[in-house]
């Protein structure tokens, strides 16, 4: 993803842990203020914050996996090609959602 322009705050992001109110902040790096806050009535704010903080890395890995599937699809015309196309399409839909497309 090095050549792509990202519209979101660059990663890595980290979860701050739980504050006094039971919320967890998501931080990009020391030069950025908090970029999000995970609230929870169910006591899972920290887990939600960790998932949100993983978003830039998950997006990057999903793009890499979809690109890898594209190369496999181009190289192989086998019965498993339909499964590869389906997996690639699922990844591309998730990536488009994350990129706001």
VMD Tcl script that draws the C-alpha trace (Angstrom):
set ca {
  {0.00 0.00 0.00}
  {3.08 2.22 -0.10}
  {2.10 3.85 -3.41}
  {-1.51 4.53 -2.45}
  {-2.78 7.75 -0.93}
  {-4.59 7.09 2.33}
  {-7.42 9.33 3.40}
  {-7.27 8.25 7.04}
  {-4.73 9.11 9.71}
  {-1.71 6.90 9.02}
  {-1.07 3.96 11.36}
  {0.04 2.42 13.48}
  {-2.75 3.19 15.93}
  {-2.81 2.05 19.54}
  {-5.50 1.68 22.18}
  {-4.79 3.71 25.31}
  {-6.47 1.46 27.83}
  {-9.48 2.35 29.95}
  {-9.94 5.86 31.35}
  {-11.87 6.81 34.48}
  {-15.20 6.87 32.63}
  {-14.62 3.34 31.31}
  {-13.84 4.50 27.77}
  {-10.72 3.81 25.72}
  {-8.98 6.28 23.39}
  {-7.47 5.29 20.06}
  {-4.18 7.08 19.42}
  {-2.32 7.36 16.10}
  {1.06 8.39 17.47}
  {2.45 10.98 19.88}
  {2.18 13.78 17.30}
  {-1.59 13.29 16.83}
  {-4.32 13.80 19.41}
  {-6.72 10.93 20.03}
  {-8.47 10.04 16.79}
  {-11.34 8.04 18.29}
  {-12.87 6.94 21.55}
  {-14.50 3.57 22.18}
  {-17.49 3.81 24.51}
  {-19.18 0.80 25.99}
  {-22.03 0.11 28.36}
  {-21.12 -3.59 28.31}
  {-17.56 -3.20 29.59}
  {-15.89 -4.05 26.30}
  {-14.52 -0.60 25.40}
  {-10.92 -1.79 25.60}
  {-11.56 -4.72 23.22}
  {-13.44 -2.39 20.85}
  {-10.54 0.09 20.98}
  {-8.01 -2.64 20.17}
  {-10.09 -3.68 17.15}
  {-10.38 -0.07 15.94}
  {-6.65 0.48 16.51}
  {-5.88 -2.55 14.32}
  {-7.86 -1.06 11.39}
  {-4.95 0.49 9.41}
  {-2.95 -2.76 9.59}
  {-6.00 -4.89 8.78}
  {-6.74 -2.70 5.75}
  {-3.15 -2.93 4.55}
  {-3.12 -6.73 4.92}
  {-6.52 -7.07 3.20}
  {-5.24 -5.07 0.23}
  {-2.15 -7.29 0.07}
  {-4.27 -10.46 0.23}
  {-6.63 -9.21 -2.49}
  {-3.67 -8.29 -4.71}
  {-2.18 -11.76 -4.13}
  {-5.51 -13.36 -5.07}
  {-5.60 -11.21 -8.22}
  {-2.20 -12.60 -9.25}
  {-3.32 -16.19 -8.55}
  {-6.51 -15.68 -10.55}
  {-4.51 -14.37 -13.53}
  {-2.07 -17.31 -13.39}
  {-4.49 -20.20 -12.82}
  {-7.56 -21.30 -14.68}
  {-8.64 -24.16 -12.42}
  {-11.86 -25.25 -10.68}
  {-10.67 -23.38 -7.57}
  {-10.63 -20.16 -9.60}
  {-14.28 -19.48 -8.70}
  {-13.46 -19.74 -5.00}
  {-10.51 -17.40 -5.44}
  {-12.72 -14.91 -7.30}
  {-15.29 -15.08 -4.50}
  {-12.65 -14.57 -1.78}
  {-11.14 -11.67 -3.73}
  {-14.55 -10.03 -4.21}
  {-15.31 -10.33 -0.48}
  {-11.96 -8.69 0.37}
  {-12.45 -5.95 -2.23}
  {-15.91 -5.15 -0.82}
  {-14.50 -4.85 2.71}
  {-11.64 -2.67 1.44}
  {-14.06 -0.40 -0.46}
  {-16.16 -0.02 2.67}
  {-13.08 0.90 4.72}
  {-12.02 3.41 2.06}
  {-15.49 4.95 1.82}
  {-16.14 3.85 -1.75}
}
mol new
graphics top color blue
foreach p $ca { graphics top sphere $p radius 0.5 }
foreach p [lrange $ca 0 end-1] q [lrange $ca 1 end] { graphics top cylinder $p $q radius 0.2 }
display resetview
